Amino acid sequence: MKKFVYFLSFSLLMILSAVAQNNRVDGLRPDAPELAKLGSYAIGVRTLHLSHKNQIDVLNIKEGEALPYYDRPLTVEIWYPADTEQHGGQYDGVYLRDGKTKVTLYGSAVRDAPPLISAKPYPLIVVSHGYPGNRFLMSHFGENLATKGYVVVAIDHTDSNYQDAGAFPSTLLNRPLDQKFILDEMTRFNHQKGQFLENMVDATQAGLIGYSMGGYGAVITAGAGVSEQIAATKEVSPNGILKRFKLGSEEYASVLDDRFKAIIAIGPWGMERGFWNLQNLAAISKPIFFMAGSLDKTSGYENGVKAIYKNAIHINRYLLTFENAAHNAAAPIPAPLESVNAFYPDGSSAFSHYNGVVWDNVRMNNIAQHFATAYFDKMIKGDQNMDTYLNLIPNSNDGVEETEWKGFNSGKAHGLKLEYLPKQ
């Protein structure tokens, strides 16, 4: 009887412990690589509602008529170093992939904590989700990088969120415009008297993380204007709205911004659909660290992400490949518990939107956090010591003794490739 009671108590403890780990965005496995660990800063988080004035209202375009305009609403989540002894908090009312189910997520950030003002403002990282998605989809990056002395801003892209996903041309037009707008807004907030980010944000040293359609926007932000064919295709460019992203145009030149110093593009969409040709990719001028799954059927791997990587010949670039991972490699948070019972109209579960088939999501998040830290610390903060985490033998499985990947537990860097190509 005592054994039964002990077993029952132990089982209940294990169940409660497992439940406590559900819906966390800050998971850290025991085998996480070195730089995935949280940094020294306590962190806060705030939600802001912004308005991008006088933007094209893509959902209401009518062929042959003048373009309609509106004030485009954008909600953002901002993580930042905080002056607090507290640790941990939650994100309430977060939509899942089905666009109906709301859940609570948990993490390390303290809601509305006072900011920690330092002698120097913190570099900025902008985070741009997929289609559809939301500002919480990559919140593991937001929390992790904020603990290391960055201000991180994740965007809810209007017309691309789970609950409001609209006509695709809105996403195609607005991704790079939203990314630039947030850069401008954070610059303004840094100088705005009484703003909680006053003297907090160095937007002259900014990074960008884009996943899927956010990656598409990041490639355009990096300098790859869309192809002539795409700009003239009314299904994706009604009334020629994508012509503003053509190479050489004045409108496109206004989108490009020297304040973005480095980009991480995860599974960027568009190459297999003809959005760029070799001339467009050769125009990329900002260094990019690509991440992808070798079985990505959404953006494509060999003829998709890897083709962009190979042909962006005028930048230094990396490609981290998760072998046998699909489109949800590295970027999405682990599947929230409720996603198992959140269904699409065809009856399939929303769980698959987040979860990998072969890879554990927390493992992929930790690896992505490790390399994001190394890359941004080198490219934005100028820490050349990070090179030792980036200059690796290409195939992790080949590492033995002194050639093992730095920062990974001995024998634990399996199933990964990190390739590098210098600019020509």
N, C-alpha and C positions, 0 to 999 in steps of 0.2 A: 504494500500500500504506500509506504514512504517513497519507494522508487517511482511509483506511478505519479504521486503528487510532485516529486522532484522533476520528473520528465514533463509533466503538464506545465509546471511553472517555467521550466527552461524553454519549452516550445513556445509558450506565450511571450516570453522575453524575446525570443528570436523573431517572432512575428512582429512584435511592436518595434523592435530594432529595425527590421526590414522596412516597415511602413514609414519609420522616421527618415529613412534614406530616400524615399520616393519624392519625386518632383523637386529635387535639389539641382541647382545649376552650378554648384561649386564642388562637385564630386572630385575626389583625388584618390586614385588607386595607390596601393602600396608600391606598385612597380612604375609609378608615374616618372617620366624623365625629370631631371633636376630642375629645369627652369619652369616647369609647370606649377611648382609650389608657389603659394601665395607670397607676395612681397611683404615689406615691412609696414606699409601704410594701412591704418584703419580706413574704411571707405564708406561713403554715403551714396545715396541715390535719390534723384528727384525726377519728376515728370513735368515736362513743359509742353504747352500747346502753342504752336507757332503758326504764322500765316505768311505764305509766299505770294506777294501781291501780283495781280495782273498777269496770271499765267494762262496758257491755252487750255480751255475746257474741252479736253479731247473727247469725253463721252457725249458731248452735245454738238460735235462737228457735223455739218450737213454738206454733202458734196456740192461744190460750185458756189457755196455761200461764204461770206466773210467769216473768218475764224472767231468763235466765241471766246471770251476771257472770263476768268473768275479769280478770286483770292483763294489760293490752294492751301487747305489746312494740313498741317504736319505735326503729329505728336511725337515727341522724342523722350527717351529715357537717358538720363545722364548719370554716369558713375564718376566719382572724384575722390581724391584723398580727403579724409575728414578728421576733424578735431573732436574725437570721441573715444571714450573707453568702452563703448558698447560694441557688440559684434552680432551680426545676423539680423535678418528680417525676412519679409515676404513680399511677393508680388501678387496682388489679388485681381480677380476678374480677367485672367489671361485667356484669350480664345485659343482653342485647338484647331487643328487642320480642317475639321468638318465645318468650321465657321459658326457653330452653335454652342458647343460645350465650353463652359468657362471653368478654369481651374485656378488653384493657388500654387505658386512656385515659391521655393525657399532658397536663400543664399546667404552670403556673408555681408552684404551691404545693409547699412542702417538707413531707413527711410528719413529723408529731410535732415540728416545730421549736418551740423555746421561744418563748412569747408575749412581745410587746413591751409592757411595762407603761408606761402614760403617766399624766400628771397627771390626766387625765379619762378615764373609761371610754369605750369606743367604742359608738356606737349599734348596735342590733340589727336585722338583716333576717331574716325567716323566709321560707323558700322551700317551696312546696307544689306537687307535680307533678300530672299528669293521671292518668286511669284508662285502662289501666294505665300505670305509669311507674316511676321510681325517683329516688333522691336525686341522681343524677348527670345527670338529663335536662336540668337547667338549671344545670349546674356552671359554665358560662361566667359567669353572674351572680355565683356564689359567689366565684370567683377575682377577677373584675374589681372588684367592690365592696369586697372585703377589702383590695385594694391602695390603696383610697381612704379607709381608716380606718373600716370597718364590721366587725362580727362577723356572719357570715352562717351561718345554720343551715338546711340542707336536710333534709327529712324523708323517710324511707321509710315511706309509709303502709301499715301492715299490711292485708292483704286487697285492696290496690290496686296491688301491685307486679307486675312482669312475671311473676315466678316463683310468685306466690301469689294472683293476682287471684281474688277470691271473689265471693259474691253482692253485687249492686250496693247494696242497702240499707246494707251496712256502710260503704261509701264515703259515702253520703248522710248518714249519722248522724255519722261520725267526722271528716270534714274540718274543720269549725270547732272541734270539741273538741280534735283534735290540734294545731291552730294555737295555741289558747289554752294548752294544756298546755306546749308548747315555750316560750312566753312566760314562763310560771310557772317552768319549770325553769331557764331562763337567768337569771332573777332570783335563784333560789336559788343557782345556781353562782357568781354574782357575789359573794355573801356567804359562801360556804363555804370555810372555812380549808383550805388545801392543794389546792383544786381548781385546775386549770390556768387556768380562767377567772376566778379570784378577782380582783376589782377591775378586770375587763376589759370588762364588758358593762353598758351603760346600757339596760336593758329598759324604762325609762320613756319612752324616745324610740325607738320601734320602727316598722319598716315591714314590709310583707307583700307577697310576690310570689306570686300564685296563677295557675296555668295550667290551663285546661279545668275538670276537677273541682276542682282547687285554686282556680280562679277562682270556682267555685260556692261553695266554702267561704269564700272571701274576701268575696263579696257578703253572705253571712250574717253573717260577722264584722263587716262594715261596718254592719249594722243592718237588713238586709232579711230579716225572718222569712218562713218559707215560707207559702204560701197555705193556707187552710182545706181546700180540696179535696185538696191533696197530703198534708197531715197525716193525712187520713182515708182515703187510698188504700192498701190493705193490700199491694199489689204493691211499693210503694216505702217504705211505712211500716208494716211488720208489727207487730201489737200496738200500733200508734199511736206508734212510737218517735220520729217526727218532730214530734209535738205539742210537744216541748220547745223547738222553734224557732218557735213561733207568737208573733206580736206580742203584747206585754202579759203574757206568762207570766213567772213568777218564774224558772223554769229558763232561759228565753232571756235574761233580764236578766243572769244569772250568766255567760253566755257572752261578752257584750259587754265590752269592756275599753278604757279610755281610754288605755292605754299604746301602743296602735297609733295612730300619728299619720297615716299615709299608706299607701295600698294601690295596687299595680299589679295589675290583673286582665287576664290575657291570654286571649282567647277564652273567657270564663267561660260554662260550660254551665248550662242550666236554664230560660232564659226561654221558649224555644219549646215546652217541655214543661209549661208552666203552673205552675212553681214559685213565681213571683211575679206579683202584680197591681200596679196603680198605687199602691194604698195601701201595699203592702209596699215598693216602690221609693222612695216618698216618705219612708219611715222611715230610709233610709240616712243616716248621720250622719258618716261618715268620708270625707275626700276620696279620690277614685279617679282614677288614670290608666289608661284602658282601652287595650289594644292588640288589633288583630284583622286578619285577612285578609278582603278584600271578598268572597271566594268560600268562606268558611267554611261548609261544609255540615253540620258536626258540632254546633256551637253556634248556627249561624245568624248572619247578619250584620244585615240590616235589621230583622228581627223578633226577633233574638237579642241580640247584644252591643250594637248601636246602640240598640235599644229600652231596654235598661237604662241606657245613657248618657243618653238623652234624658229619661228619667222619674225619674232620681235627682235630683229638683228642689231638694233642700235641701242640696246640697253643690256646691262648685266641682269641675269634672271636665274631663278631657281625653279625647279619643279619637284615637289614632294608627292610621291605616289603611294597610295594605300592599296596594296595588291589585293584584288578580289573584292574591293569595296565598290559601292555604286555611287549614285549622285549625292546621297546624304553623308558622304565621307566628311569627317572633321568638323563641319559647321553646326548642325542642329544640336540643341541640348538633348540629353537622354529623354526617351519617350515618357511623358507624364503618365502616371498610373491610369488616369481616366481615358487615355487615348485608346486603350484596348476595347472599350465599349463605346467609342465615338465612331460612328459609321458614315461612309459616303453614301450617296444615293444608290450606288450599285451593290451595296451591302458589304464592301470591304472595310477593314478597320483603319482608322487614322494612325494606328501604331506604326505602320510601315513607312509613314512620312518621316519619322524620326529615326527609327531603329535600323541598324545595319543587319544583314543576314549573317555575315562572317565575323565582323568586328564588333566589339563592345563599344558603345557610344562614349562612355566615360574615358576609355582608353584612347579613342580617337580625339576627344576633346583635350585630354592631357597632352598628347603629342602635338596637337595644333597650338596649344598654349605655349608649349616649350619653344617651338620654332618661331612663333609670333614674337615672343619675348626676345629671342636672340636677334631676329631680323630687325625689329623696330629699335631695339637698344643700339644696334650697330648703325642703322641708317638714319635714325632720327636723333638719338642721344650721342652718337659718335663714339660708342664704346667698341673699340677695335678688338677687345678681348673676346667679343662674341664670335669672332671668326672661327675660334676653335670648336664651336658648336655647329658651324655651317660648312666648314671645309672637311668633308667626310668622304670616305669611299662611297661610290654611288649605291651599291647594293648592301643593305644592312645585314643580310644573311651571310655575307662574305667576311664580316668582321671577326677577327681573332686577335686576342691580346691587345697589342698597341694599335691595331686598326679598328677596334670596336668603336661604335659611335659614342662620342663624348656626351656625358649627361645621362646615358641610359644604363640601367643595371646590367651587369655582365651577362651576356647571353639573352637579353630581353628585347633587343632591337630587331624584331623579326617582321618580315612582310612589308618592308618599306624600301623605297628608293628615293634618293635625293640627288638630282642631277643639276648641273650648273653650266651655263653658257655665258661667256663674256661678250660684251658688245663688239661689233666688228668696226 
